[in-house]
Amino acid sequence: MNKNIVISYNTLRKIVGLLGLAFPIILILGSVIVGDCSTVQSSISSYYHTVMRDVFVGTLCIVGFFLFAYNGYDRTDKIAGNLACFFALGVAFFPTGVELPANPCAFVPKDQNPIISKIHYLFAACLFLTLTFFCFFLFTKSEGAKTAQKKRRNVVFKICGSIMLLCIILLAVYFVWGEHTSLNKIKPVFYLEGIALWAFGISWLVKGEFVLKDRN
């Protein structure tokens, strides 16, 4: 593979990874600085209904188009990247609804369509599952013999994939059994989504060889 292409792909991976790590932090800090709101919203997606709406949508679009431009070892990588792009754009443009009573600093729309909110959750679940698929089945592939650093990177990919999968399962359990209980006071959706995003970001940084880089 051409060296310039390798550098380009690794840079792309690092950018995607950094965006994944920074996304929850930017939303919280932006809400505090710009919106004068120190209240953490109930989910990452709930920031769509705050002053951080444009940042929320814009970041998802950037990540989506980076994923669309991503090419890995074969056609499977390209298909997965295209699907992840589609799901990311779906999350951005089919917003979740505002839970009532509304969280402080949230702008409540006049009309809320529950169908759009359900579509949002479907896109979000598919996005996280696709990103988990990257960790388990795409990032672990290699050309030729695996170096010692590649084997270490694969361990990180599997750990990140496991964390993301666990977060998805816990989110599903919460939405089925815990959504209308006292659990919602600790905002488990936001923190589980944030942990999954950090696992996603770390996996892409490692794939871009930000750490555990091959010596040669």
Rosetta constraint file for C-alpha pairs under 8 A:
AtomPair CA 1 CA 5 HARMONIC 7.12 0.50
AtomPair CA 1 CA 6 HARMONIC 7.02 0.50
AtomPair CA 2 CA 6 HARMONIC 6.48 0.50
AtomPair CA 3 CA 7 HARMONIC 6.30 0.50
AtomPair CA 4 CA 8 HARMONIC 6.15 0.50
AtomPair CA 5 CA 9 HARMONIC 6.11 0.50
AtomPair CA 6 CA 10 HARMONIC 6.07 0.50
AtomPair CA 7 CA 11 HARMONIC 6.07 0.50
AtomPair CA 8 CA 12 HARMONIC 6.21 0.50
AtomPair CA 9 CA 13 HARMONIC 6.16 0.50
AtomPair CA 9 CA 70 HARMONIC 7.41 0.50
AtomPair CA 9 CA 71 HARMONIC 7.95 0.50
AtomPair CA 9 CA 208 HARMONIC 7.32 0.50
AtomPair CA 10 CA 14 HARMONIC 6.17 0.50
AtomPair CA 10 CA 207 HARMONIC 7.25 0.50
AtomPair CA 10 CA 208 HARMONIC 4.09 0.50
AtomPair CA 10 CA 209 HARMONIC 6.84 0.50
AtomPair CA 11 CA 15 HARMONIC 6.24 0.50
AtomPair CA 11 CA 208 HARMONIC 6.49 0.50
AtomPair CA 12 CA 16 HARMONIC 6.30 0.50
AtomPair CA 12 CA 66 HARMONIC 7.05 0.50
AtomPair CA 12 CA 70 HARMONIC 7.76 0.50
AtomPair CA 12 CA 208 HARMONIC 7.55 0.50
AtomPair CA 13 CA 17 HARMONIC 6.08 0.50
AtomPair CA 13 CA 204 HARMONIC 5.34 0.50
AtomPair CA 13 CA 205 HARMONIC 6.18 0.50
AtomPair CA 13 CA 207 HARMONIC 6.60 0.50
AtomPair CA 13 CA 208 HARMONIC 4.92 0.50
AtomPair CA 14 CA 18 HARMONIC 6.06 0.50
AtomPair CA 14 CA 204 HARMONIC 6.19 0.50
AtomPair CA 14 CA 205 HARMONIC 4.73 0.50
AtomPair CA 14 CA 206 HARMONIC 7.93 0.50
AtomPair CA 14 CA 207 HARMONIC 7.82 0.50
AtomPair CA 14 CA 208 HARMONIC 5.27 0.50
AtomPair CA 14 CA 209 HARMONIC 7.98 0.50
AtomPair CA 14 CA 210 HARMONIC 6.85 0.50
AtomPair CA 15 CA 19 HARMONIC 6.16 0.50
AtomPair CA 15 CA 205 HARMONIC 7.86 0.50
AtomPair CA 16 CA 20 HARMONIC 6.24 0.50
AtomPair CA 16 CA 63 HARMONIC 6.08 0.50
AtomPair CA 16 CA 66 HARMONIC 7.09 0.50
AtomPair CA 16 CA 201 HARMONIC 6.87 0.50
AtomPair CA 16 CA 204 HARMONIC 6.55 0.50
AtomPair CA 16 CA 205 HARMONIC 7.70 0.50
AtomPair CA 17 CA 21 HARMONIC 6.33 0.50
AtomPair CA 17 CA 200 HARMONIC 6.89 0.50
AtomPair CA 17 CA 201 HARMONIC 3.76 0.50
AtomPair CA 17 CA 202 HARMONIC 6.00 0.50
AtomPair CA 17 CA 203 HARMONIC 7.05 0.50
AtomPair CA 17 CA 204 HARMONIC 4.60 0.50
AtomPair CA 17 CA 205 HARMONIC 4.85 0.50
AtomPair CA 18 CA 22 HARMONIC 5.98 0.50
AtomPair CA 18 CA 201 HARMONIC 5.99 0.50
AtomPair CA 18 CA 202 HARMONIC 8.00 0.50
AtomPair CA 18 CA 205 HARMONIC 7.05 0.50
AtomPair CA 19 CA 23 HARMONIC 5.71 0.50
AtomPair CA 19 CA 59 HARMONIC 7.53 0.50
AtomPair CA 19 CA 63 HARMONIC 7.38 0.50
AtomPair CA 19 CA 201 HARMONIC 7.00 0.50
AtomPair CA 20 CA 24 HARMONIC 7.98 0.50
AtomPair CA 20 CA 197 HARMONIC 5.41 0.50
AtomPair CA 20 CA 198 HARMONIC 6.10 0.50
AtomPair CA 20 CA 200 HARMONIC 6.38 0.50
AtomPair CA 20 CA 201 HARMONIC 4.42 0.50
AtomPair CA 21 CA 25 HARMONIC 7.76 0.50
AtomPair CA 21 CA 197 HARMONIC 6.35 0.50
AtomPair CA 21 CA 198 HARMONIC 4.83 0.50
AtomPair CA 21 CA 200 HARMONIC 7.77 0.50
AtomPair CA 21 CA 201 HARMONIC 4.99 0.50
AtomPair CA 21 CA 202 HARMONIC 7.21 0.50
AtomPair CA 22 CA 26 HARMONIC 5.88 0.50
AtomPair CA 23 CA 27 HARMONIC 6.31 0.50
AtomPair CA 23 CA 59 HARMONIC 7.55 0.50
AtomPair CA 23 CA 197 HARMONIC 7.88 0.50
AtomPair CA 24 CA 28 HARMONIC 6.34 0.50
AtomPair CA 24 CA 44 HARMONIC 6.82 0.50
AtomPair CA 24 CA 194 HARMONIC 6.05 0.50
AtomPair CA 24 CA 197 HARMONIC 7.94 0.50
AtomPair CA 25 CA 29 HARMONIC 6.05 0.50
AtomPair CA 26 CA 30 HARMONIC 5.63 0.50
AtomPair CA 27 CA 31 HARMONIC 6.02 0.50
AtomPair CA 27 CA 44 HARMONIC 7.98 0.50
AtomPair CA 27 CA 47 HARMONIC 6.97 0.50
AtomPair CA 27 CA 52 HARMONIC 6.32 0.50
AtomPair CA 27 CA 55 HARMONIC 7.56 0.50
AtomPair CA 27 CA 56 HARMONIC 7.35 0.50
AtomPair CA 28 CA 32 HARMONIC 6.37 0.50
AtomPair CA 28 CA 38 HARMONIC 7.67 0.50
AtomPair CA 28 CA 40 HARMONIC 6.67 0.50
AtomPair CA 29 CA 33 HARMONIC 6.02 0.50
AtomPair CA 30 CA 34 HARMONIC 5.49 0.50
AtomPair CA 30 CA 35 HARMONIC 7.08 0.50
AtomPair CA 30 CA 52 HARMONIC 6.63 0.50
AtomPair CA 31 CA 35 HARMONIC 4.76 0.50
AtomPair CA 31 CA 36 HARMONIC 6.34 0.50
AtomPair CA 31 CA 37 HARMONIC 5.55 0.50
AtomPair CA 31 CA 38 HARMONIC 7.01 0.50
AtomPair CA 31 CA 50 HARMONIC 7.43 0.50
AtomPair CA 31 CA 51 HARMONIC 6.56 0.50
AtomPair CA 31 CA 52 HARMONIC 6.29 0.50
AtomPair CA 32 CA 36 HARMONIC 4.58 0.50
AtomPair CA 32 CA 37 HARMONIC 4.58 0.50
AtomPair CA 32 CA 38 HARMONIC 5.07 0.50
AtomPair CA 33 CA 37 HARMONIC 7.60 0.50
AtomPair CA 34 CA 51 HARMONIC 7.23 0.50
AtomPair CA 35 CA 50 HARMONIC 7.81 0.50
AtomPair CA 35 CA 51 HARMONIC 5.92 0.50
AtomPair CA 35 CA 105 HARMONIC 7.38 0.50
AtomPair CA 37 CA 104 HARMONIC 7.52 0.50
AtomPair CA 37 CA 105 HARMONIC 6.15 0.50
AtomPair CA 39 CA 103 HARMONIC 7.94 0.50
AtomPair CA 39 CA 104 HARMONIC 6.75 0.50
AtomPair CA 39 CA 105 HARMONIC 7.80 0.50
AtomPair CA 41 CA 46 HARMONIC 6.06 0.50
AtomPair CA 41 CA 47 HARMONIC 6.61 0.50
AtomPair CA 41 CA 103 HARMONIC 6.63 0.50
AtomPair CA 41 CA 187 HARMONIC 7.68 0.50
AtomPair CA 41 CA 190 HARMONIC 7.17 0.50
AtomPair CA 42 CA 46 HARMONIC 6.35 0.50
AtomPair CA 42 CA 103 HARMONIC 7.59 0.50
AtomPair CA 42 CA 184 HARMONIC 7.86 0.50
AtomPair CA 42 CA 187 HARMONIC 5.13 0.50
AtomPair CA 42 CA 188 HARMONIC 7.70 0.50
AtomPair CA 42 CA 189 HARMONIC 6.49 0.50
AtomPair CA 42 CA 190 HARMONIC 5.60 0.50
AtomPair CA 43 CA 47 HARMONIC 7.35 0.50
AtomPair CA 43 CA 187 HARMONIC 7.08 0.50
AtomPair CA 43 CA 188 HARMONIC 7.96 0.50
AtomPair CA 43 CA 189 HARMONIC 5.21 0.50
AtomPair CA 43 CA 190 HARMONIC 3.78 0.50
AtomPair CA 43 CA 191 HARMONIC 7.57 0.50
AtomPair CA 43 CA 193 HARMONIC 7.31 0.50
AtomPair CA 44 CA 189 HARMONIC 7.81 0.50
AtomPair CA 44 CA 190 HARMONIC 5.37 0.50
AtomPair CA 44 CA 193 HARMONIC 6.73 0.50
AtomPair CA 44 CA 194 HARMONIC 7.29 0.50
AtomPair CA 45 CA 56 HARMONIC 7.81 0.50
AtomPair CA 45 CA 95 HARMONIC 7.18 0.50
AtomPair CA 45 CA 96 HARMONIC 6.37 0.50
AtomPair CA 46 CA 50 HARMONIC 7.48 0.50
AtomPair CA 46 CA 96 HARMONIC 6.69 0.50
AtomPair CA 46 CA 97 HARMONIC 7.65 0.50
AtomPair CA 46 CA 98 HARMONIC 6.99 0.50
AtomPair CA 46 CA 106 HARMONIC 7.94 0.50
AtomPair CA 47 CA 51 HARMONIC 7.62 0.50
AtomPair CA 47 CA 52 HARMONIC 5.92 0.50
AtomPair CA 47 CA 53 HARMONIC 6.09 0.50
AtomPair CA 47 CA 56 HARMONIC 6.83 0.50
AtomPair CA 47 CA 106 HARMONIC 7.74 0.50
AtomPair CA 48 CA 52 HARMONIC 6.41 0.50
AtomPair CA 48 CA 53 HARMONIC 4.17 0.50
AtomPair CA 48 CA 54 HARMONIC 7.62 0.50
AtomPair CA 48 CA 56 HARMONIC 6.11 0.50
AtomPair CA 48 CA 57 HARMONIC 7.41 0.50
AtomPair CA 48 CA 95 HARMONIC 6.89 0.50
AtomPair CA 48 CA 96 HARMONIC 7.89 0.50
AtomPair CA 49 CA 53 HARMONIC 6.08 0.50
AtomPair CA 49 CA 98 HARMONIC 7.35 0.50
AtomPair CA 49 CA 106 HARMONIC 5.32 0.50
AtomPair CA 49 CA 107 HARMONIC 5.20 0.50
AtomPair CA 49 CA 108 HARMONIC 7.06 0.50
AtomPair CA 50 CA 105 HARMONIC 6.19 0.50
AtomPair CA 50 CA 106 HARMONIC 4.95 0.50
AtomPair CA 50 CA 107 HARMONIC 5.91 0.50
AtomPair CA 52 CA 56 HARMONIC 6.07 0.50
AtomPair CA 53 CA 57 HARMONIC 6.18 0.50
AtomPair CA 54 CA 58 HARMONIC 5.71 0.50
AtomPair CA 55 CA 59 HARMONIC 5.83 0.50
AtomPair CA 56 CA 60 HARMONIC 6.39 0.50
AtomPair CA 56 CA 92 HARMONIC 7.33 0.50
AtomPair CA 57 CA 61 HARMONIC 6.20 0.50
AtomPair CA 57 CA 92 HARMONIC 5.03 0.50
AtomPair CA 57 CA 93 HARMONIC 7.42 0.50
AtomPair CA 58 CA 62 HARMONIC 6.17 0.50
AtomPair CA 59 CA 63 HARMONIC 6.14 0.50
AtomPair CA 60 CA 64 HARMONIC 5.85 0.50
AtomPair CA 60 CA 88 HARMONIC 5.83 0.50
AtomPair CA 60 CA 89 HARMONIC 6.56 0.50
AtomPair CA 60 CA 91 HARMONIC 7.82 0.50
AtomPair CA 60 CA 92 HARMONIC 6.20 0.50
AtomPair CA 61 CA 65 HARMONIC 6.12 0.50
AtomPair CA 61 CA 88 HARMONIC 6.96 0.50
AtomPair CA 61 CA 89 HARMONIC 5.97 0.50
AtomPair CA 61 CA 92 HARMONIC 7.29 0.50
AtomPair CA 62 CA 66 HARMONIC 6.17 0.50
AtomPair CA 63 CA 67 HARMONIC 6.14 0.50
AtomPair CA 63 CA 85 HARMONIC 7.44 0.50
AtomPair CA 63 CA 88 HARMONIC 7.59 0.50
AtomPair CA 64 CA 68 HARMONIC 6.19 0.50
AtomPair CA 64 CA 84 HARMONIC 6.70 0.50
AtomPair CA 64 CA 85 HARMONIC 3.95 0.50
AtomPair CA 64 CA 86 HARMONIC 7.07 0.50
AtomPair CA 64 CA 87 HARMONIC 7.99 0.50
AtomPair CA 64 CA 88 HARMONIC 5.46 0.50
AtomPair CA 64 CA 89 HARMONIC 6.40 0.50
AtomPair CA 65 CA 69 HARMONIC 6.20 0.50
AtomPair CA 65 CA 85 HARMONIC 6.05 0.50
AtomPair CA 66 CA 70 HARMONIC 6.25 0.50
AtomPair CA 66 CA 85 HARMONIC 7.84 0.50
AtomPair CA 67 CA 81 HARMONIC 4.84 0.50
AtomPair CA 67 CA 82 HARMONIC 6.62 0.50
AtomPair CA 67 CA 84 HARMONIC 6.55 0.50
AtomPair CA 67 CA 85 HARMONIC 5.59 0.50
AtomPair CA 68 CA 78 HARMONIC 7.55 0.50
AtomPair CA 68 CA 81 HARMONIC 5.21 0.50
AtomPair CA 68 CA 82 HARMONIC 4.80 0.50
AtomPair CA 68 CA 84 HARMONIC 7.57 0.50
AtomPair CA 68 CA 85 HARMONIC 5.47 0.50
AtomPair CA 69 CA 81 HARMONIC 7.53 0.50
AtomPair CA 70 CA 77 HARMONIC 7.73 0.50
AtomPair CA 70 CA 78 HARMONIC 6.52 0.50
AtomPair CA 70 CA 81 HARMONIC 6.06 0.50
AtomPair CA 71 CA 75 HARMONIC 7.96 0.50
AtomPair CA 71 CA 77 HARMONIC 5.99 0.50
AtomPair CA 71 CA 78 HARMONIC 5.17 0.50
AtomPair CA 71 CA 81 HARMONIC 7.51 0.50
AtomPair CA 72 CA 77 HARMONIC 5.04 0.50
AtomPair CA 72 CA 78 HARMONIC 6.62 0.50
AtomPair CA 72 CA 138 HARMONIC 7.92 0.50
AtomPair CA 73 CA 77 HARMONIC 6.60 0.50
AtomPair CA 73 CA 141 HARMONIC 8.00 0.50
AtomPair CA 74 CA 78 HARMONIC 7.03 0.50
AtomPair CA 75 CA 79 HARMONIC 6.21 0.50
AtomPair CA 76 CA 80 HARMONIC 6.12 0.50
AtomPair CA 77 CA 81 HARMONIC 6.07 0.50
AtomPair CA 77 CA 134 HARMONIC 7.99 0.50
AtomPair CA 77 CA 138 HARMONIC 6.67 0.50
AtomPair CA 78 CA 82 HARMONIC 6.15 0.50
AtomPair CA 79 CA 83 HARMONIC 6.15 0.50
AtomPair CA 80 CA 84 HARMONIC 6.06 0.50
AtomPair CA 80 CA 130 HARMONIC 6.74 0.50
AtomPair CA 80 CA 134 HARMONIC 7.61 0.50
AtomPair CA 81 CA 85 HARMONIC 6.16 0.50
AtomPair CA 82 CA 86 HARMONIC 6.24 0.50
AtomPair CA 83 CA 87 HARMONIC 6.15 0.50
AtomPair CA 83 CA 127 HARMONIC 7.93 0.50
AtomPair CA 83 CA 130 HARMONIC 7.53 0.50
AtomPair CA 84 CA 88 HARMONIC 6.01 0.50
AtomPair CA 84 CA 126 HARMONIC 7.97 0.50
AtomPair CA 84 CA 127 HARMONIC 5.56 0.50
AtomPair CA 84 CA 130 HARMONIC 6.14 0.50
AtomPair CA 84 CA 131 HARMONIC 7.13 0.50
AtomPair CA 85 CA 89 HARMONIC 6.22 0.50
AtomPair CA 86 CA 90 HARMONIC 6.17 0.50
AtomPair CA 87 CA 91 HARMONIC 6.22 0.50
AtomPair CA 87 CA 123 HARMONIC 5.09 0.50
AtomPair CA 87 CA 124 HARMONIC 6.83 0.50
AtomPair CA 87 CA 126 HARMONIC 6.54 0.50
AtomPair CA 87 CA 127 HARMONIC 5.22 0.50
AtomPair CA 88 CA 92 HARMONIC 6.34 0.50
AtomPair CA 88 CA 123 HARMONIC 7.23 0.50
AtomPair CA 88 CA 124 HARMONIC 7.36 0.50
AtomPair CA 88 CA 127 HARMONIC 6.30 0.50
AtomPair CA 89 CA 93 HARMONIC 6.10 0.50
AtomPair CA 90 CA 94 HARMONIC 5.66 0.50
AtomPair CA 90 CA 120 HARMONIC 6.74 0.50
AtomPair CA 90 CA 123 HARMONIC 5.75 0.50
AtomPair CA 90 CA 124 HARMONIC 7.92 0.50
AtomPair CA 91 CA 95 HARMONIC 6.46 0.50
AtomPair CA 91 CA 120 HARMONIC 5.31 0.50
AtomPair CA 91 CA 121 HARMONIC 7.66 0.50
AtomPair CA 91 CA 123 HARMONIC 5.58 0.50
AtomPair CA 91 CA 124 HARMONIC 5.77 0.50
AtomPair CA 94 CA 116 HARMONIC 5.76 0.50
AtomPair CA 94 CA 117 HARMONIC 6.87 0.50
AtomPair CA 94 CA 119 HARMONIC 6.67 0.50
AtomPair CA 94 CA 120 HARMONIC 5.18 0.50
AtomPair CA 95 CA 116 HARMONIC 6.78 0.50
AtomPair CA 95 CA 117 HARMONIC 6.11 0.50
AtomPair CA 95 CA 120 HARMONIC 5.83 0.50
AtomPair CA 96 CA 116 HARMONIC 7.02 0.50
AtomPair CA 96 CA 117 HARMONIC 4.35 0.50
AtomPair CA 96 CA 118 HARMONIC 7.59 0.50
AtomPair CA 96 CA 120 HARMONIC 5.79 0.50
AtomPair CA 96 CA 121 HARMONIC 7.38 0.50
AtomPair CA 97 CA 112 HARMONIC 6.31 0.50
AtomPair CA 97 CA 113 HARMONIC 7.49 0.50
AtomPair CA 97 CA 114 HARMONIC 7.04 0.50
AtomPair CA 97 CA 116 HARMONIC 7.91 0.50
AtomPair CA 97 CA 117 HARMONIC 5.46 0.50
AtomPair CA 98 CA 102 HARMONIC 6.37 0.50
AtomPair CA 98 CA 106 HARMONIC 7.70 0.50
AtomPair CA 98 CA 108 HARMONIC 6.28 0.50
AtomPair CA 98 CA 109 HARMONIC 7.89 0.50
AtomPair CA 98 CA 112 HARMONIC 7.85 0.50
AtomPair CA 99 CA 103 HARMONIC 7.43 0.50
AtomPair CA 102 CA 106 HARMONIC 6.42 0.50
AtomPair CA 102 CA 108 HARMONIC 7.13 0.50
AtomPair CA 113 CA 117 HARMONIC 6.79 0.50
AtomPair CA 114 CA 118 HARMONIC 6.30 0.50
AtomPair CA 115 CA 119 HARMONIC 6.23 0.50
AtomPair CA 116 CA 120 HARMONIC 6.16 0.50
AtomPair CA 117 CA 121 HARMONIC 6.44 0.50
AtomPair CA 118 CA 122 HARMONIC 6.29 0.50
AtomPair CA 119 CA 123 HARMONIC 6.22 0.50
AtomPair CA 120 CA 124 HARMONIC 6.12 0.50
AtomPair CA 121 CA 125 HARMONIC 6.08 0.50
AtomPair CA 122 CA 126 HARMONIC 6.19 0.50
AtomPair CA 123 CA 127 HARMONIC 6.03 0.50
AtomPair CA 124 CA 128 HARMONIC 6.29 0.50
AtomPair CA 125 CA 129 HARMONIC 6.13 0.50
AtomPair CA 125 CA 168 HARMONIC 7.31 0.50
AtomPair CA 126 CA 130 HARMONIC 6.03 0.50
AtomPair CA 127 CA 131 HARMONIC 6.23 0.50
AtomPair CA 128 CA 132 HARMONIC 6.09 0.50
AtomPair CA 128 CA 164 HARMONIC 7.25 0.50
AtomPair CA 128 CA 168 HARMONIC 7.40 0.50
AtomPair CA 128 CA 196 HARMONIC 7.89 0.50
AtomPair CA 129 CA 133 HARMONIC 6.17 0.50
AtomPair CA 129 CA 165 HARMONIC 7.34 0.50
AtomPair CA 129 CA 168 HARMONIC 7.86 0.50
AtomPair CA 130 CA 134 HARMONIC 6.43 0.50
AtomPair CA 131 CA 135 HARMONIC 6.64 0.50
AtomPair CA 131 CA 200 HARMONIC 6.95 0.50
AtomPair CA 132 CA 136 HARMONIC 6.44 0.50
AtomPair CA 132 CA 160 HARMONIC 7.98 0.50
AtomPair CA 132 CA 161 HARMONIC 4.96 0.50
AtomPair CA 132 CA 162 HARMONIC 7.83 0.50
AtomPair CA 132 CA 164 HARMONIC 6.24 0.50
AtomPair CA 132 CA 165 HARMONIC 6.58 0.50
AtomPair CA 132 CA 200 HARMONIC 7.85 0.50
AtomPair CA 133 CA 137 HARMONIC 5.72 0.50
AtomPair CA 133 CA 138 HARMONIC 7.02 0.50
AtomPair CA 133 CA 161 HARMONIC 7.50 0.50
AtomPair CA 134 CA 138 HARMONIC 4.79 0.50
AtomPair CA 134 CA 139 HARMONIC 5.82 0.50
AtomPair CA 135 CA 139 HARMONIC 5.35 0.50
AtomPair CA 135 CA 140 HARMONIC 6.97 0.50
AtomPair CA 135 CA 157 HARMONIC 5.01 0.50
AtomPair CA 135 CA 158 HARMONIC 6.20 0.50
AtomPair CA 135 CA 160 HARMONIC 6.91 0.50
AtomPair CA 135 CA 161 HARMONIC 5.13 0.50
AtomPair CA 135 CA 203 HARMONIC 6.89 0.50
AtomPair CA 136 CA 140 HARMONIC 6.46 0.50
AtomPair CA 136 CA 157 HARMONIC 6.56 0.50
AtomPair CA 136 CA 158 HARMONIC 5.66 0.50
AtomPair CA 136 CA 161 HARMONIC 5.98 0.50
AtomPair CA 137 CA 141 HARMONIC 6.99 0.50
AtomPair CA 139 CA 154 HARMONIC 7.31 0.50
AtomPair CA 139 CA 157 HARMONIC 6.89 0.50
AtomPair CA 139 CA 207 HARMONIC 6.77 0.50
AtomPair CA 140 CA 153 HARMONIC 7.92 0.50
AtomPair CA 140 CA 154 HARMONIC 5.27 0.50
AtomPair CA 140 CA 157 HARMONIC 7.02 0.50
AtomPair CA 142 CA 146 HARMONIC 6.65 0.50
AtomPair CA 146 CA 150 HARMONIC 5.71 0.50
AtomPair CA 146 CA 151 HARMONIC 6.40 0.50
AtomPair CA 147 CA 151 HARMONIC 6.35 0.50
AtomPair CA 147 CA 214 HARMONIC 7.43 0.50
AtomPair CA 148 CA 152 HARMONIC 6.45 0.50
AtomPair CA 149 CA 153 HARMONIC 6.11 0.50
AtomPair CA 149 CA 212 HARMONIC 5.67 0.50
AtomPair CA 149 CA 213 HARMONIC 6.57 0.50
AtomPair CA 149 CA 214 HARMONIC 5.81 0.50
AtomPair CA 150 CA 154 HARMONIC 6.13 0.50
AtomPair CA 150 CA 212 HARMONIC 7.69 0.50
AtomPair CA 150 CA 214 HARMONIC 7.30 0.50
AtomPair CA 151 CA 155 HARMONIC 6.52 0.50
AtomPair CA 152 CA 156 HARMONIC 6.57 0.50
AtomPair CA 152 CA 212 HARMONIC 7.29 0.50
AtomPair CA 153 CA 157 HARMONIC 6.22 0.50
AtomPair CA 153 CA 206 HARMONIC 6.57 0.50
AtomPair CA 153 CA 207 HARMONIC 7.40 0.50
AtomPair CA 153 CA 212 HARMONIC 6.55 0.50
AtomPair CA 154 CA 158 HARMONIC 6.20 0.50
AtomPair CA 155 CA 159 HARMONIC 6.22 0.50
AtomPair CA 156 CA 160 HARMONIC 6.07 0.50
AtomPair CA 156 CA 203 HARMONIC 6.94 0.50
AtomPair CA 156 CA 206 HARMONIC 7.78 0.50
AtomPair CA 157 CA 161 HARMONIC 6.00 0.50
AtomPair CA 157 CA 203 HARMONIC 5.60 0.50
AtomPair CA 158 CA 162 HARMONIC 5.99 0.50
AtomPair CA 159 CA 163 HARMONIC 6.21 0.50
AtomPair CA 160 CA 164 HARMONIC 6.22 0.50
AtomPair CA 160 CA 199 HARMONIC 4.89 0.50
AtomPair CA 160 CA 200 HARMONIC 6.72 0.50
AtomPair CA 160 CA 202 HARMONIC 7.43 0.50
AtomPair CA 160 CA 203 HARMONIC 6.20 0.50
AtomPair CA 161 CA 165 HARMONIC 6.09 0.50
AtomPair CA 161 CA 199 HARMONIC 7.37 0.50
AtomPair CA 161 CA 200 HARMONIC 7.82 0.50
AtomPair CA 162 CA 166 HARMONIC 6.03 0.50
AtomPair CA 163 CA 167 HARMONIC 6.17 0.50
AtomPair CA 163 CA 195 HARMONIC 7.87 0.50
AtomPair CA 163 CA 196 HARMONIC 6.65 0.50
AtomPair CA 163 CA 199 HARMONIC 6.69 0.50
AtomPair CA 164 CA 168 HARMONIC 6.26 0.50
AtomPair CA 164 CA 195 HARMONIC 7.64 0.50
AtomPair CA 164 CA 196 HARMONIC 4.74 0.50
AtomPair CA 164 CA 197 HARMONIC 7.93 0.50
AtomPair CA 164 CA 199 HARMONIC 6.46 0.50
AtomPair CA 164 CA 200 HARMONIC 7.38 0.50
AtomPair CA 165 CA 169 HARMONIC 6.27 0.50
AtomPair CA 166 CA 170 HARMONIC 6.13 0.50
AtomPair CA 167 CA 171 HARMONIC 6.02 0.50
AtomPair CA 167 CA 192 HARMONIC 5.56 0.50
AtomPair CA 167 CA 193 HARMONIC 7.13 0.50
AtomPair CA 167 CA 195 HARMONIC 7.53 0.50
AtomPair CA 167 CA 196 HARMONIC 6.21 0.50
AtomPair CA 168 CA 172 HARMONIC 6.21 0.50
AtomPair CA 169 CA 173 HARMONIC 6.22 0.50
AtomPair CA 170 CA 174 HARMONIC 6.10 0.50
AtomPair CA 170 CA 192 HARMONIC 7.85 0.50
AtomPair CA 171 CA 175 HARMONIC 6.19 0.50
AtomPair CA 171 CA 188 HARMONIC 7.97 0.50
AtomPair CA 171 CA 189 HARMONIC 6.51 0.50
AtomPair CA 171 CA 192 HARMONIC 7.10 0.50
AtomPair CA 172 CA 176 HARMONIC 6.26 0.50
AtomPair CA 173 CA 177 HARMONIC 5.97 0.50
AtomPair CA 173 CA 178 HARMONIC 7.10 0.50
AtomPair CA 174 CA 178 HARMONIC 4.41 0.50
AtomPair CA 174 CA 179 HARMONIC 5.63 0.50
AtomPair CA 175 CA 179 HARMONIC 5.14 0.50
AtomPair CA 178 CA 182 HARMONIC 7.88 0.50
AtomPair CA 178 CA 183 HARMONIC 6.38 0.50
AtomPair CA 178 CA 184 HARMONIC 7.55 0.50
AtomPair CA 179 CA 183 HARMONIC 7.12 0.50
AtomPair CA 179 CA 184 HARMONIC 6.20 0.50
AtomPair CA 180 CA 184 HARMONIC 7.01 0.50
AtomPair CA 183 CA 187 HARMONIC 7.14 0.50
AtomPair CA 183 CA 188 HARMONIC 7.15 0.50
AtomPair CA 184 CA 188 HARMONIC 6.55 0.50
AtomPair CA 187 CA 191 HARMONIC 6.78 0.50
AtomPair CA 188 CA 192 HARMONIC 5.89 0.50
AtomPair CA 189 CA 193 HARMONIC 5.94 0.50
AtomPair CA 190 CA 194 HARMONIC 5.98 0.50
AtomPair CA 191 CA 195 HARMONIC 6.08 0.50
AtomPair CA 192 CA 196 HARMONIC 6.17 0.50
AtomPair CA 193 CA 197 HARMONIC 6.12 0.50
AtomPair CA 194 CA 198 HARMONIC 6.21 0.50
AtomPair CA 195 CA 199 HARMONIC 6.21 0.50
AtomPair CA 196 CA 200 HARMONIC 6.12 0.50
AtomPair CA 197 CA 201 HARMONIC 6.03 0.50
AtomPair CA 198 CA 202 HARMONIC 6.04 0.50
AtomPair CA 199 CA 203 HARMONIC 6.17 0.50
AtomPair CA 200 CA 204 HARMONIC 6.42 0.50
AtomPair CA 201 CA 205 HARMONIC 6.21 0.50
AtomPair CA 202 CA 206 HARMONIC 6.13 0.50
AtomPair CA 203 CA 207 HARMONIC 6.08 0.50
AtomPair CA 204 CA 208 HARMONIC 6.10 0.50
AtomPair CA 205 CA 209 HARMONIC 6.35 0.50
AtomPair CA 205 CA 210 HARMONIC 5.41 0.50
AtomPair CA 205 CA 211 HARMONIC 7.36 0.50
AtomPair CA 206 CA 210 HARMONIC 5.56 0.50
AtomPair CA 206 CA 211 HARMONIC 5.65 0.50
AtomPair CA 206 CA 212 HARMONIC 6.82 0.50
AtomPair CA 209 CA 213 HARMONIC 4.64 0.50
AtomPair CA 209 CA 214 HARMONIC 7.65 0.50
